Amino acid sequence: MSWHIINGKDYIDGPFESMKTALSEARVLGKDGRVDPRLRRKADGFYIYHPPYDREEKWQPEYWICTEEAAIRQGVPSRIFEQPLMENWR
């Protein structure tokens, strides 16, 4: 099963071989040093990760850690997975 990191409108990174690997990457993106990350299960194969408050940026978007199939079941358009990764946008 491959896991992806997306937000409401953008494909961030993936695929990852496990949810744990995707969460680790999301924590790097969110500059998260907490022992227990804020992670909420929305559905089977779909988790919402809330990064900590960032003093420099003031606000960070939540990251959705999900499988493509679970995201589509939750109403995410399939075309989101056709977008280039954020690393290509820099």
C-alpha positions as CSV (number, residue, x, y, z in Angstrom):
1,M,0.0,0.0,0.0
2,S,1.5,3.4,-0.9
3,W,1.0,6.5,1.2
4,H,0.9,10.1,0.2
5,I,1.1,13.5,1.9
6,I,-1.4,16.0,0.6
7,N,-3.3,19.0,1.9
8,G,-6.6,20.5,0.8
9,K,-5.5,21.3,-2.7
10,D,-1.9,20.2,-3.3
11,Y,0.1,17.1,-3.6
12,I,3.0,17.4,-1.2
13,D,5.1,14.2,-1.3
14,G,4.9,10.4,-1.9
15,P,4.4,7.7,-2.4
16,F,5.8,6.2,0.8
17,E,6.0,2.5,1.5
18,S,4.4,2.9,4.9
19,M,2.2,5.2,6.9
20,K,5.1,5.5,9.5
21,T,7.5,6.7,6.8
22,A,4.9,9.3,5.5
23,L,4.3,10.5,9.0
24,S,8.1,10.9,9.6
25,E,8.3,13.0,6.5
26,A,5.3,15.1,7.5
27,R,6.9,15.8,10.8
28,V,10.1,17.0,9.1
29,L,7.9,19.3,6.9
30,G,6.1,20.5,10.0
31,K,9.3,21.0,12.0
32,D,7.8,18.8,14.7
33,G,10.0,18.0,17.7
34,R,7.1,16.8,19.9
35,V,7.3,13.3,21.4
36,D,3.7,12.5,20.3
37,P,2.6,14.1,17.1
38,R,-1.0,15.3,16.8
39,L,-2.5,12.8,14.5
40,R,-6.1,12.0,14.0
41,R,-7.6,9.1,12.0
42,K,-10.4,10.3,9.8
43,A,-11.0,7.0,8.0
44,D,-9.4,3.7,7.1
45,G,-6.1,4.7,5.3
46,F,-6.6,8.5,5.9
47,Y,-5.0,10.4,8.8
48,I,-4.8,14.2,9.5
49,Y,-1.5,15.4,11.0
50,H,-1.4,18.8,12.7
51,P,2.1,20.3,12.9
52,P,3.0,22.5,15.8
53,Y,2.6,26.3,15.8
54,D,5.5,27.9,13.9
55,R,6.8,31.1,15.5
56,E,8.2,32.3,12.1
57,E,5.3,31.4,9.9
58,K,2.6,31.8,12.6
59,W,0.4,29.1,11.0
60,Q,1.0,25.8,9.2
61,P,-1.5,23.9,7.2
62,E,-2.5,20.4,8.3
63,Y,-1.1,17.5,6.3
64,W,-3.3,14.6,5.1
65,I,-1.5,11.3,5.2
66,C,-3.4,8.9,3.1
67,T,-3.6,6.3,0.5
68,E,-4.8,7.5,-2.9
69,E,-7.9,5.1,-2.6
70,A,-8.8,6.4,0.8
71,A,-8.5,10.0,-0.3
72,I,-10.7,9.5,-3.2
73,R,-13.3,7.8,-1.0
74,Q,-13.2,10.9,1.2
75,G,-14.0,13.2,-1.8
76,V,-10.5,14.3,-2.7
77,P,-10.3,14.7,-6.5
78,S,-8.1,12.0,-8.2
79,R,-6.4,14.7,-10.3
80,I,-4.6,15.9,-7.2
81,F,-2.3,12.9,-7.5
82,E,-1.3,14.0,-11.0
83,Q,0.2,17.3,-9.7
84,P,4.0,17.6,-9.5
85,L,5.6,17.2,-6.1
86,M,6.3,20.4,-4.2
87,E,10.1,19.8,-4.5
88,N,9.6,20.5,-8.2
89,W,8.0,23.8,-7.5
90,R,10.9,25.4,-5.7
